[in-house]
Amino acid sequence: MATTGDLRDDMAILRKALTLHPGLYRYSTEAEVNRRLEVLERQFVGATTNEARYLAISRFLASIRCGHTYCNFFNQRDALAAELFDRRTRLPFYFEWINRRMIVTADRTGMIAPGTEVVSINGVAATAMLRALMPYARADGHNDAKRVSLLGVNGRDRIEYFDVFQGLVFGARSDATHLLSLRLPNGDEQQRQVPTLNLADRRAQMAAGPTSKDAPRWQWQVRPDGIALLTMPSWAVYDSKWPWRQWLDDRLNTLAGAKGLIIDLRDNEGGLDCGDAILARLATAPIADDGAERRVRFERTPADLDQYLDTWDKSFRTLGVGAAPSANGFYRLHAEQSGTVIAPAEPRLQLPVAALIGPVNSSATFQFAQKAQRNKLIRLIGEMTGGNQRGINGGAFFFVRLPASGIEFDLPLIGYFPPGLPPDAGLYPDVLVPRRPADIAAGRDAQMDAAVEWIGRA
């Protein structure tokens, strides 16, 4: 059992680790952050359960408004993860939020038709539940589209954000069911009692992932109309032995004579800069860096903090060595440490290319969409992205482990600061095509249809 003193030590470690965060004051003043830290310390030290401490830290970290700063579900120790995340509180279907309404997208039990609206859960209005969970959702700046998207359930992640925080904040009824008030696609209203799921049940619903580390992560299809479809649900191929560059080049090399190419990135938060290989094949001139400064908050990490900072690359501990001191305590990384120019590559693709984008795109895919739009290489179709035009944080990370509580949180180390004062928002597509409940009910993909129609006219 952690003592009050032990928990105060955790808070001292958290405070010191946050001095390394490049975006800590991007959206808040130092005084505002300090006030929130004081509230967090009272809540954290006074809490009697891991659940309450996890919620307190999660809410504070979300207030930094950085999409990469959070208590990572996959980095918690097994016992703590089981205690917090493996609860029989999950809804037995997939859904997304459309205009802040909970719309069912799939239900393998067949109990609830796609396009149905869940009006309330156990007497709590779905809209009120969303409002209560938004302060725990990670996103960059005031881009709430990302927060709302993150709180949908769609089988993308082995642990879903909504499942965790709905379980911790609202729980389930004692009979392991949820009582739902529904509005069907035809407008009829009804109530339905549905069983709750645990973590294993949720994972059993998911589509099978790659069977090995060298298995392909993406899908390629040539449609009967001659349009190629490249579906890329993730660029997180760090630990993959699959030769993704060669796989991609081989398929791009088959596009001579194709009518067009559609790249589906809607489920892709980011990972490596895999999209640069596509941009290189479309470019007629080098694609320059966007001019954003890459800044860090330290030269070397404090020696007394190092034992709490896990990472995969020890060079991260000296990121600022040799960097140029800058204003407000930053160190500006040199050009060779920051961005890269994308050189044109042959054979060049000479066909219309569309990318389907949306609020999930918040890291490498957000940056890809920015480069594609800025250089007018790809038609972006769909909804506003995640991420933020005002800059994001990432590039290198520490995984900070608080010893008394055992809670871990991810700490990005490089801040990207574009020139001027861009909008505090995600990136808008060239063609806005919002999802609608009627499309879900009809099994219609209006965004894909719009891309096909545009290629047909291009």
C-alpha positions, 0 to 999 in steps of 0.5 A: 500500500502506497503511503501519502509520502510515496504518492507525493513523491510520484507527484514530484516526479510527474512535475519534474518530468513535465518540465521536459514537455515541449507543449506544456504551455502551448495552450495554457499559461504557466500559472494555469498549469500550476493551478491544475497541478495543485488540484491534481496533487490533492486528488491524487494523494487523497485518493484511496483507489488506483481507479481514482488516481488513474482518472485524476492523472488522465484528466490533468494530462488531457488538459495539456491538449496534446494528442500524445500525452496520456496514460497509455493503456498498453504501457501499464503493468499487467496487474494495474491494466487488469484492474482498470481495463478488464471490466464487464462494462462494455457495450456489445456493439460498435458505434460512432458519434455523429453530431454528438449523437451515438450511432450504432455502426455494427452489432454482430449479435444482430440485436441493433440495426446499424444507423440506430441512435442510442439515446440513453444508457441506464438512464443517462443521456448519451450526449451527457455521457459524451460531455462527461468523458470528453475531459479525459480524451487526448487531442491537440489544442481545441480540436474536439473532432479528434476527442469525439472520434476517440470516444467511438468504438470501432475495433481499431484498438485492442483497448478502446478509449470509450470502453476504459473511461465509460467503465471507470466513470459510469460502470454498469448495472449490477446484473451485468447489462445496460438498459438502452433507449433507442431511436431506430433508423425508421424513427421508432423508439424502443428500450432494449436490455443488452449484455455487457462485455469484458475485454476478452469479449470485445477482442473476440469481436475484432477482425483478425490482425496480422498473423506474423511480424512479416505479414502485410499490414495494408490492403490493395485492390483494383476495382472493376472501374479501374480505380486502385484502392490502397487501404492503410489502417495504420503506419505503426510498422516499427516492430514489423519485419514486413518490407512495407516500402518494397510492397508499396513500390511494387503496387504503385509500379502497376498503376500505369493505365489505371484510372486513379488511386484512392488511399483510405487513411480514415482509421490511421492515427499515424506511425512512421512517415510511410506516406512520404513514399507516395508523395515522392512518386507524385512530386515534380520538385523536392517537397520542402519542410514546412518551416516548423521549428523543432524545439525541445525543453532540455539539453540532457535529462536530469540524472535523478529523473532518468530511472523513471524514464523508459524509452527505446533510444538512449539518445533521447536523453541528450536531444538538446545537446548541440541545439541552439538556445531559443526563447522561453527556455527552448532549444531549437534543433538543427536542420539535420535533426529536424525535417527532411526534404522529400525528393521526387522518385521515379517512375512518377505517378501521373493519375488522379489520387484521392485520400480519404481523411478524418479526425483519427488522422492526428500524427504522421497521417495529419502531417501527410495530409498537410504536405499533400494539400500544401503541394496540391498533390492529392485531393483530400476527401472526408472530414476535418483531421485530428492533429492541429495546424498550430503544431503537435508534439511527438517525434521522440518519447519517454514512458514515465513510470510513477513508482508508488502508484505504478501508473505510466504516462507517455511524454513527447519530447519534440514540439513542432512550431509552425511560423505565424499563428495558424488556426487552432484546428485540424486540417480541412479536406478539399471536399467535405463529406460528413458521415450521416446516420442514413448512410450507415443504415443504408450501408453506403460509404459517401466519402468513397463514393465522392472520391470515385466520382471525382476521379471519374471527372478528373 
